[in-house]
């Protein structure tokens, strides 16, 4: 698996799947979630409402993931995951790591070969970029070790320079098992 780190806008990435840092309601919000809903168009909200009506009436649990079509996005799929909210006392790093590994599970089920992630949890949910980078990269490395050749590329599309720098620092440890390049 190749790992790519870049600063940019996740909603413009041409990838098989992009990951949405969603809230458990799946009905949109601020930050990455709001940007993805706006770029994907109103059919994304309708697909999320259908998930709530059918399989997720209580919402998507923290650390889990589910997919919808990408609609007006350049990505075929949006994989929604809910990060743990440190401000609400959800401080278990395993829940944060689960966001990344469960998203990759869903991507593999969809036969997606390329997946683009934001820094899930590093925004309003209060996780430091360094913690997110460490947990994300370790989760991706472990997932790739357990599922070799399942996904060709994981791209982290990060919204600002400090978050990108945190991922670059953390990637030094991941370089032994992943091919890392900065875009």
C-alpha positions in Angstrom: 0.0 0.0 0.0 1.2 3.5 -0.8 0.5 6.2 1.8 0.3 9.8 0.5 0.2 12.9 2.7 -1.0 16.2 1.3 -2.6 19.5 2.3 -5.8 20.1 0.4 -9.5 19.9 0.0 -10.9 16.3 0.5 -14.0 17.1 -1.6 -11.9 17.6 -4.7 -9.9 14.3 -4.5 -10.5 11.8 -7.3 -10.4 8.6 -5.3 -12.6 5.4 -5.2 -13.7 6.5 -1.7 -13.3 9.4 0.6 -13.8 9.2 4.4 -16.2 11.6 6.1 -15.5 12.7 9.7 -19.2 12.5 10.5 -21.3 12.8 13.6 -23.4 9.9 14.7 -26.6 11.4 13.2 -25.1 11.2 9.7 -27.2 14.2 8.9 -24.4 16.7 8.2 -22.5 19.1 10.4 -19.6 21.5 10.3 -16.0 21.1 9.1 -15.2 18.2 6.8 -18.7 16.7 7.3 -20.4 19.9 6.1 -18.0 20.4 3.2 -18.6 16.8 2.0 -22.4 17.2 2.3 -22.3 20.5 0.4 -20.1 19.1 -2.4 -21.9 15.8 -2.8 -25.3 17.5 -3.1 -28.7 16.8 -1.6 -28.8 13.1 -2.5 -26.1 12.4 0.1 -28.3 13.7 2.9 -31.2 11.6 1.5 -29.0 8.5 1.5 -27.9 9.2 5.1 -31.6 9.7 6.1 -32.4 6.3 4.5 -29.6 4.7 6.6 -31.1 6.2 9.7 -34.6 5.0 8.8 -33.4 1.5 7.9 -30.2 0.1 9.4 -29.0 2.8 11.8 -32.0 4.2 13.7 -29.9 5.1 16.7 -27.1 6.6 14.5 -23.6 5.4 13.6 -21.6 4.3 16.7 -18.3 6.0 17.5 -15.5 4.1 15.8 -17.7 2.4 13.2 -18.1 3.2 9.5 -20.7 2.9 6.8 -20.8 3.9 3.1 -23.0 5.8 0.8 -22.5 6.8 -2.9 -20.4 9.9 -3.5 -23.1 11.5 -5.7 -21.7 14.8 -7.0 -18.2 14.2 -5.6 -15.3 12.9 -7.7 -15.2 9.9 -5.4 -17.5 7.0 -6.1 -18.1 6.4 -2.3 -18.3 8.3 0.9 -17.4 6.3 4.0 -18.8 7.9 7.1 -17.0 7.3 10.4 -17.6 8.9 13.8 -14.6 9.9 15.8 -14.6 9.9 19.6 -15.3 13.3 21.1 -12.6 14.1 23.7 -14.7 17.0 25.0 -17.4 14.4 25.8 -15.0 12.2 27.7 -14.3 9.8 24.8 -10.6 9.5 25.3 -9.8 5.9 24.3 -7.3 5.9 21.4 -8.6 2.5 20.3 -11.9 4.2 19.4 -10.0 6.7 17.3 -7.9 3.9 15.6 -11.1 2.0 14.9 -12.4 4.9 12.7 -9.5 4.3 10.3 -9.5 0.5 10.4 -13.3 0.2 10.1 -13.2 2.7 7.2 -10.7 0.5 5.4 -12.8 -2.6 6.1 -15.8 -0.9 4.4 -13.6 0.3 1.5 -12.3 -3.3 1.0 -15.9 -4.5 1.0 -16.7 -2.0 -1.7 -13.6 -3.1 -3.7 -12.2 0.4 -3.4 -8.5 0.5 -4.4 -7.9 4.1 -3.3 -9.1 5.8 -0.1 -8.7 9.4 1.0 -9.0 10.3 4.7 -9.2 13.6 6.7 -7.7 13.9 10.1 -10.7 12.3 11.9 -11.0 13.7 15.4 -8.5 16.5 15.0 -11.1 19.2 14.6 -14.0 20.0 16.9 -13.7 16.6 18.6 -10.6 17.8 20.4 -7.9 15.3 19.6 -4.4 16.7 19.0 -3.1 16.4 15.4 -0.1 14.4 16.8 -2.4 11.8 18.5 -4.6 11.5 15.4 -1.6 11.1 13.1 0.0 8.4 15.3 -3.3 6.4 15.7 -4.3 6.8 12.1 -0.9 5.7 10.7 -0.6 2.8 13.1 -4.2 1.7 12.2 -3.5 1.8 8.5 -0.2 0.0 8.9 -1.8 -2.8 11.0 -4.7 -3.0 8.6 -2.4 -3.3 5.6 -0.4 -6.0 7.4 -3.6 -8.0 8.0 -5.0 -7.4 4.5 -2.0 -7.2 2.1 -2.8 -5.9 -1.4 -6.4 -5.2 -0.5 -6.0 -1.4 -1.0 -3.5 0.2 -3.3 -3.4 3.8 -1.9 -4.4 5.6 1.3 -4.2 9.3 1.0 -4.4 11.7 4.0 -5.8 15.0 2.7 -5.2 17.4 5.5 -6.7 20.8 5.9 -3.8 22.9 7.3 -0.1 23.0 7.6 0.1 22.0 11.4 -2.0 18.9 10.8 0.1 18.0 7.7 3.3 18.5 9.8 1.9 16.2 12.5 1.3 13.4 9.9 4.7 14.0 8.4 6.4 13.5 11.8 4.3 10.4 12.6 5.0 8.9 9.1 8.7 8.5 9.9 7.7 5.5 12.1 5.4 4.1 9.4 8.0 4.3 6.6 9.4 0.9 7.4 6.2 -0.9 6.3 4.5 1.6 4.1 5.6 3.5 1.1 5.1 7.2 2.1 5.2 10.1 -0.2 4.2 13.7 0.2 2.2 15.1 -2.6 
